[in-house]
Amino acid sequence: FTIADIPVTLQWHPPISGVSAPAAYQPFLSTGSSDIRLELSTGEPQRGQESPVFDSAPIWSLYRMRDGSSFHLFDSYPDLKRTLFIPDEGGRARLSFQAADHNPFAGPSLELLMITHLARRGGVILHGCGISSDGRGVVFAGESGAGKSTLSRLWAQREGVEILSDDRVIVRRRNGSFYLYGTPWHGDEAFAAPGGVELSRIYFIRHGQGNHIRKLSAAGAVREMLKCSFPPLWDAGGMAAALGLFHAVATAVPCAELAFVPDHTAMDFVLERVGGTLNPGNRGWKPLPP
């Protein structure tokens, strides 16, 4: 499959039966060469000396090895226990199952793999709803409860607007510009589409008594991105790259705080401010006259 223009191949050693890609991954399936190859196996992985680095119990904990990072997943869940090893040089990784469940799509393995890879490729996962229309992408970022699912439902009622994700999107720097992608890691509304459109705006959302936008400084936008993103907190180099990326995004892409009411007026309010208006024919974005 391909996420954010990064092809990933899963390879079983030995073959594991009874595993298929969930519905959310179906739009991302692809063929061809891969940037990342994830080798899947059963049994205990080969372990060298490990030093604890980061603990996100009870789901995963990270240990540092001589040549890479070892994520211990679901250690307290006997039916799900597994280990993800990501070498420093990238390109290949190993997921070893130490339990009866051999489903690589269960748990955060693939997301952790993508977080690590994106840090080396000018990208980051944002906690947000992403939409695409007329080749432009807008992110509505926010922490849990900010209104991402609500906005996804409202945008889904507009023709000509594609929901890339209702919970997690990816922003990447490509050829001097920033692009927005969907991911398979959706929220309650289950929107998941590949995307790959130029990023036009980032709004940091909250519920409000009315529809209101407050422009953010670059420093303010970086602070909000830190609160609404999934950078590699356990890796100093990856965090430095993420902060550099946030600053570059904040200086190149308009960022603002959006307070909104949960009805169609919020959609019209946003469309007017991203340089478009509603066309009665397709309800999509059309350029405003000069």
VMD Tcl script that draws the C-alpha trace (Angstrom):
set ca {
  {0.00 0.00 0.00}
  {0.99 3.65 -0.40}
  {0.46 6.35 2.24}
  {1.54 9.96 1.60}
  {3.32 8.82 -1.58}
  {5.41 6.40 0.51}
  {5.02 2.79 -0.74}
  {5.05 0.14 2.00}
  {5.33 -3.61 1.41}
  {4.41 -6.28 3.96}
  {6.37 -9.52 3.61}
  {5.62 -12.69 5.59}
  {8.41 -15.07 6.75}
  {7.06 -17.76 6.76}
  {3.67 -17.11 5.12}
  {0.89 -16.22 7.59}
  {-2.65 -17.11 6.57}
  {-5.94 -15.48 7.44}
  {-4.77 -11.85 7.33}
  {-6.20 -9.30 4.90}
  {-6.12 -5.52 4.67}
  {-9.01 -3.84 6.55}
  {-11.52 -1.72 4.65}
  {-9.74 1.50 5.62}
  {-6.57 0.30 3.86}
  {-8.30 -0.71 0.62}
  {-8.05 2.77 -1.00}
  {-4.30 2.74 -0.27}
  {-3.46 -0.63 -1.86}
  {-0.90 -0.36 -4.64}
  {1.72 -2.28 -6.59}
  {5.31 -1.56 -7.52}
  {8.49 -0.72 -5.66}
  {8.55 0.09 -1.94}
  {10.31 2.69 0.23}
  {9.63 0.60 3.34}
  {9.60 -3.18 3.61}
  {8.07 -4.58 6.78}
  {9.00 -8.21 7.39}
  {6.48 -10.19 9.46}
  {7.41 -13.28 11.45}
  {6.33 -15.30 14.47}
  {8.30 -16.11 17.59}
  {10.72 -14.18 19.74}
  {12.87 -11.65 17.85}
  {16.62 -11.66 18.06}
  {17.46 -9.28 20.85}
  {20.68 -7.55 21.69}
  {21.30 -5.23 24.60}
  {18.33 -2.90 25.07}
  {18.10 0.39 26.95}
  {14.67 1.82 27.87}
  {13.93 5.13 26.15}
  {10.20 5.92 26.16}
  {7.14 4.42 27.82}
  {3.62 4.73 26.47}
  {2.11 1.96 28.60}
  {0.06 -0.10 28.32}
  {0.18 -0.03 24.51}
  {3.90 0.24 23.77}
  {7.32 1.03 25.15}
  {10.53 1.83 23.30}
  {14.00 0.41 23.84}
  {17.21 1.54 22.18}
  {19.46 -1.07 20.57}
  {22.88 -0.67 19.02}
  {21.55 -0.34 15.47}
  {17.94 0.72 15.85}
  {14.77 1.11 17.88}
  {12.74 -1.75 19.39}
  {9.07 -1.09 20.17}
  {7.50 -3.60 22.58}
  {3.77 -3.59 21.87}
  {0.98 -4.95 24.07}
  {3.38 -6.55 26.57}
  {0.54 -6.78 29.12}
  {-1.88 -8.30 26.56}
  {-0.89 -11.97 26.06}
  {-3.11 -12.37 22.97}
  {-1.60 -9.38 21.12}
  {2.06 -9.20 22.16}
  {4.49 -8.23 19.37}
  {7.79 -6.41 18.77}
  {8.56 -3.84 16.08}
  {12.22 -3.22 15.20}
  {13.12 -0.20 13.06}
  {16.80 0.02 12.04}
  {18.53 3.38 12.00}
  {19.22 3.20 8.28}
  {15.53 2.84 7.50}
  {14.07 1.08 4.49}
  {13.39 -2.23 6.27}
  {11.70 -3.07 9.55}
  {10.63 -6.25 11.35}
  {7.39 -7.05 13.17}
  {7.57 -10.22 15.26}
  {4.43 -11.75 16.79}
  {4.74 -13.46 20.18}
  {1.01 -14.24 20.46}
  {-1.78 -15.96 18.58}
  {-2.85 -12.72 16.86}
  {-0.77 -12.24 13.69}
  {-2.64 -9.25 12.29}
  {-0.13 -6.48 11.41}
  {-2.97 -3.97 11.09}
  {-3.96 -4.32 14.76}
  {-2.40 -1.77 17.06}
  {-0.02 1.10 16.33}
  {2.79 -0.78 14.53}
  {2.25 0.75 11.08}
  {1.62 4.20 12.47}
  {4.83 4.08 14.54}
  {6.69 2.93 11.44}
  {5.27 5.84 9.43}
  {6.01 8.41 12.19}
  {9.64 7.30 12.21}
  {9.94 7.29 8.44}
  {8.23 10.68 7.99}
  {10.68 12.32 10.40}
  {13.40 11.45 7.85}
  {11.33 12.52 4.85}
  {9.99 15.98 5.73}
  {6.59 14.90 7.00}
  {4.41 14.58 10.09}
  {1.07 13.11 11.15}
  {-1.42 15.72 12.39}
  {-4.44 14.99 14.58}
  {-7.05 16.52 12.31}
  {-9.78 16.31 9.72}
  {-8.51 16.92 6.19}
  {-10.53 17.86 3.12}
  {-9.72 18.26 -0.56}
  {-11.57 20.22 -3.22}
  {-10.47 21.68 -6.55}
  {-6.90 20.57 -5.87}
  {-6.61 22.38 -2.56}
  {-6.32 20.88 0.89}
  {-7.42 22.23 4.26}
  {-6.66 20.74 7.69}
  {-8.90 21.23 10.71}
  {-6.57 20.20 13.52}
  {-7.49 19.72 17.14}
  {-7.18 17.54 20.16}
  {-9.86 15.01 21.10}
  {-13.26 16.68 21.47}
  {-12.35 19.76 19.43}
  {-14.90 18.96 16.70}
  {-13.08 16.98 14.00}
  {-15.83 14.36 13.65}
  {-18.51 17.07 13.59}
  {-16.75 18.94 10.79}
  {-16.24 15.68 8.87}
  {-19.98 14.99 8.94}
  {-20.76 18.52 7.78}
  {-18.19 18.49 4.95}
  {-19.47 15.09 3.81}
  {-22.78 16.76 2.94}
  {-21.05 19.07 0.43}
  {-20.67 17.83 -3.13}
  {-17.21 18.34 -4.61}
  {-15.49 17.98 -1.23}
  {-13.54 14.81 -0.42}
  {-12.84 13.89 3.19}
  {-9.27 12.56 3.37}
  {-9.53 11.63 7.04}
  {-11.62 12.50 10.07}
  {-8.80 11.98 12.57}
  {-5.24 11.71 11.19}
  {-3.71 13.36 8.15}
  {-0.15 13.69 6.90}
  {1.58 16.89 5.79}
  {4.74 16.46 3.69}
  {7.16 18.83 2.02}
  {7.46 17.88 -1.66}
  {9.34 19.84 -4.33}
  {9.31 23.06 -2.33}
  {5.60 22.93 -1.44}
  {3.51 21.29 1.27}
  {1.01 18.56 0.47}
  {-1.87 17.06 2.40}
  {-2.61 13.32 2.49}
  {-5.18 11.10 4.12}
  {-4.36 8.01 6.17}
  {-6.07 4.69 6.99}
  {-6.06 5.68 10.68}
  {-9.52 7.20 10.79}
  {-11.81 8.21 13.64}
  {-15.43 7.47 14.41}
  {-16.69 8.64 11.00}
  {-14.35 6.21 9.16}
  {-13.26 8.57 6.37}
  {-10.00 7.42 4.74}
  {-8.72 8.48 1.30}
  {-5.15 8.85 -0.05}
  {-5.30 12.50 -1.10}
  {-2.12 14.22 -2.20}
  {-3.22 17.84 -2.74}
  {-1.39 21.08 -2.08}
  {-1.98 22.36 1.43}
  {-3.91 25.63 1.41}
  {-4.80 26.29 5.07}
  {-4.51 24.91 8.59}
  {-7.22 25.74 11.10}
  {-6.89 24.83 14.78}
  {-10.45 24.24 15.79}
  {-12.67 24.57 18.82}
  {-16.40 24.81 19.42}
  {-17.68 28.36 19.76}
  {-20.77 30.51 20.17}
  {-20.28 31.78 16.63}
  {-17.98 31.37 13.62}
  {-14.78 33.29 14.18}
  {-11.19 33.16 12.90}
  {-8.13 34.47 14.70}
  {-4.89 34.60 12.73}
  {-1.88 33.00 14.44}
  {1.72 34.10 14.42}
  {4.31 31.62 13.19}
  {5.30 30.87 16.79}
  {1.67 30.38 17.77}
  {1.09 28.04 14.83}
  {4.16 25.96 15.74}
  {2.90 25.67 19.31}
  {-0.52 24.47 18.10}
  {1.05 21.97 15.69}
  {3.05 20.51 18.57}
  {-0.19 20.00 20.52}
  {-1.96 18.37 17.55}
  {0.70 16.15 16.01}
  {2.46 12.81 16.39}
  {6.19 13.54 16.06}
  {8.86 11.08 17.27}
  {9.09 12.38 20.84}
  {11.64 9.69 21.67}
  {14.16 10.83 19.03}
  {16.08 14.11 19.39}
  {17.02 14.27 15.71}
  {13.47 13.47 14.63}
  {12.06 16.14 16.95}
  {14.51 18.72 15.62}
  {13.38 17.86 12.09}
  {9.72 18.07 13.12}
  {10.17 21.51 14.71}
  {11.93 22.72 11.58}
  {9.08 21.38 9.49}
  {6.45 23.05 11.71}
  {8.23 26.39 11.36}
  {8.46 26.01 7.58}
  {4.74 25.16 7.36}
  {3.79 28.07 9.64}
  {5.68 30.57 7.47}
  {4.43 29.19 4.14}
  {0.82 28.20 4.87}
  {-1.82 30.46 6.47}
  {-2.64 29.15 9.97}
  {-5.46 30.36 12.19}
  {-7.66 29.43 15.12}
  {-11.23 28.61 14.09}
  {-14.14 28.75 16.51}
  {-17.27 27.35 14.87}
  {-20.89 26.40 15.40}
  {-21.86 22.89 14.25}
  {-24.00 23.70 11.22}
  {-23.69 24.60 7.52}
  {-22.82 28.23 8.30}
  {-19.39 27.09 9.45}
  {-18.74 25.57 6.01}
  {-19.77 28.75 4.18}
  {-17.67 30.82 6.59}
  {-14.55 28.76 5.87}
  {-15.07 28.65 2.10}
  {-15.34 32.43 1.89}
  {-12.01 32.79 3.65}
  {-9.97 30.28 1.67}
  {-10.56 32.21 -1.53}
  {-13.63 30.38 -2.78}
  {-17.38 30.53 -2.86}
  {-20.09 27.95 -3.34}
  {-21.20 27.13 -6.85}
  {-24.88 26.10 -6.85}
  {-24.14 23.44 -9.45}
  {-21.57 21.33 -7.66}
  {-21.27 22.96 -4.21}
  {-17.48 22.93 -4.58}
  {-14.91 25.72 -4.39}
  {-14.76 28.30 -7.16}
  {-12.39 31.28 -7.26}
  {-13.83 34.56 -6.04}
  {-13.68 37.42 -8.57}
  {-10.87 39.97 -8.05}
}
mol new
graphics top color blue
foreach p $ca { graphics top sphere $p radius 0.5 }
foreach p [lrange $ca 0 end-1] q [lrange $ca 1 end] { graphics top cylinder $p $q radius 0.2 }
display resetview
